[in-house]
């Protein structure tokens, strides 16, 4: 039977929290980012105002006319392709294109970005037409050393706004999308699953209005994200699947996954299943306001530490941990207020939860429920305010 209390409780092995944090820090130190930062137009040192650097080609809009090396016409996509085509053939270091203007692209059209190319969009790409099959305004497939230091805006309903598949050394700066459907960014390895898309960085992404996920990864090794802000998104704010070695700063969601089982931050499909779930996924904070769930770990995922949580008024579970292993929630601090309960659960087709830690957490007008009892569940320094403790 549940217990209402206003004082912290501690159970089982508190040392797990310290070891998990130490492991997370060690893992973060091993994550790599593209080398030669000073020479790379996609590197943090050169991500300034859009279009403020030195470029190898410019694509410029003047009224309804687009001009690029070898092209003058009314098509933004064709002008951008001409700018890319003007770069050195067979290059082995990054060359860059800046796009100055806003224009339309058909929903079934894609601009393919080849290896050793940086493209900076100082304007808005507007996707027109019905959602097309696996098209993306910006697409990077089977390439390496590519960068999008800035995407000022994207509107419309793309199948994918940005699509990355089987690529290495992919660097995104500031990405902004105000969509009316579709999926924001999809990064995977599904052409050849024998190796993982690797070394992907995203400084910040601000995505609203996606009908599916704001950002989704599947089959990635080496993911570094600064901040993801998702607003009015249909499914997840950030969904990472079958992904190893991730260092994520902040995931912030407002009205994410309303009416669904998704979450502001979701791990699924054996995410983090590296070296028997040693800690390799580290998240600084998850903030969720309303929507479906705040945090959801499922389907044999784990190896994760989330330092801080701030979740309120979710429709479903504020946090759901289901068949996950070695997961620490609120290693530093956290608050869950109102809305759905924190639930530790399991499906019969997978092994039960093990090594799940809830710590340094205040639960207000809610509950923590564990059913079935997991293996080595740790509840440490959790304060219940008008809330039920239904753990084993």
Secondary structure, 3 states (H helix, E strand, C coil): CCCECCCEEECCCCHHHHHHHHHHHHHHHHCCCCCCHHHCCCCHHHCCCCCCCCCCEEEEEECCEEEECCEEECCHHHHHHHHHHCCCCCCCCCEEEEEECCEEEECCCCEECCCCEEEEEEEEEEEECCCCCCCEEEEEECCEEEEEEEEEEEEECCCEEEEEECCEEEEEEEEEEEECCCEEEEEECCCCCCCCEEEEEEEEEEEECCCCCCEEEECEEEEEEEEEEEECCCCCCEEEECCEEEEEEEEEEECCCCCCCCEEEEEECCCCCCCCCCCCEEEEEEEEECCCEEEEECCCEEEEEEEEEEEECCCCCCEEEECEEEEEEEEEEEEEECCCCEEEECCCCCCCCEEEEEEEEEEECCEEEECCCCECCEEEEEEEECCEEECC
